[in-house]
Amino acid sequence: MKTRYILLYAAAFLVLSALICGRILGMDQAGELPQYTTEINRLLVKLSENWEELPGAQLPEEDFDYTLIGSDGELIFATREGLSESVSAATGHYDVIRDVERDGQILGRLIVYNDYEELQKAGRKKAAAMVGGMSLLMLAASAGYFAFLKRRVVAPFGRLKGFAERVAGGDLETPLEMDRSNIFGAFTESFDIMREELKASRQREEAAVRSRKEMIAELSHDIKTPVSSIKAMVDFLELTTENEAQKETLASINSKADRIDKLVSNLFHATLEELEQLEVRTEELSSRELTQIITEADHLKMVSRLDVQDCVIMADKLRLEQIIGNIISNSYKYAHTPMTVNSRFEGNCLLVELSDKGGGVPEDEIELVTEKFRRGSNSQGKEGSGIGLYISNYLMNRMGGQLSCRNNGEGFTVELRFILA
């Protein structure tokens, strides 16, 4: 808090207190009894001249109240009720007592009311009003100063606290409100710069993580393809050789290749749990390349019919290899029957159907097989993670196409819909 505000507040309080105290002290003179000497003497003369006619005589009106009593103490006249009616009462009240004389003879006494007590009471009321006014003024000043502190200190501190809590909770998007006029104004911009730097740092970290995961996914896929080819060639050699030693060696190679394939699959699936990190670059692709991708993925030569219409589609070749590889691998694993690939045009799309004769899946599970970590009931006892069709469906959607599944009466069909270029 700035020191000058405190000094100004203290100075104003002292000056106002001094003024009020001076005013209260100056009120003593105002409370003195007014001196009505001339008026009292004139009234005494009037009373002396008309004494015998009292109390019926017409007496002049004066600026003060008075009582008239006889020499025997009897009340003759009073301007109002509540005044002193005897000398002893007047003495106790500090009233002015004057004798009414004629030729040296005391006819009665004039008692002039002393309103000093009323004046003092009025003075005390004024003093109380001034002190009360000062208290109210200081209360208003204190309330105003409190509001000032709340607006310039407490509220900004609360905003800083809320900002820190949001940043700690991971919210780096909401900026801090700029206000250089409050006590924390010099720090506001620095705090927001800190938020921007944290946000940029997080984005750089996420980009690095995404890049590493994409690299691992691509390497995993690239490794799976030659491993599948090795397994196919080993299987062919095992069928054609008669040498037992060579068969044992080939079986060992096949076992190691299976192990590599499982490890790479686990790495691939673990990396792709968040598919939003996979980059898809759609471009014009000849359907002949799609035919080649299917042929290369079918290392067990289970595709008995391959019919893909000649056209140009929009696709990402690398992601398309992943999709076809997943579908054919699933057919090998769960059906292990000959496959057919048919295609047709529908509107501005090319529809490619990959079908097997493995019996399919229950109808109530058709919609579930493309969900993450969901497998059909026919997969029991067979290895798998339930992510292959989920990945394929995601990648098809990213390429602007669509993947759907159905039973074909004899087995299972996966339909791929590609946009024509």
Summary of the structure (lengths in Angstrom):
residues: 421
radius of gyration: 55.5
end to end distance: 69.3
largest distance: 175.9
contacts: 1165
relative contact order: 0.06
helix: 57%
strand: 16%
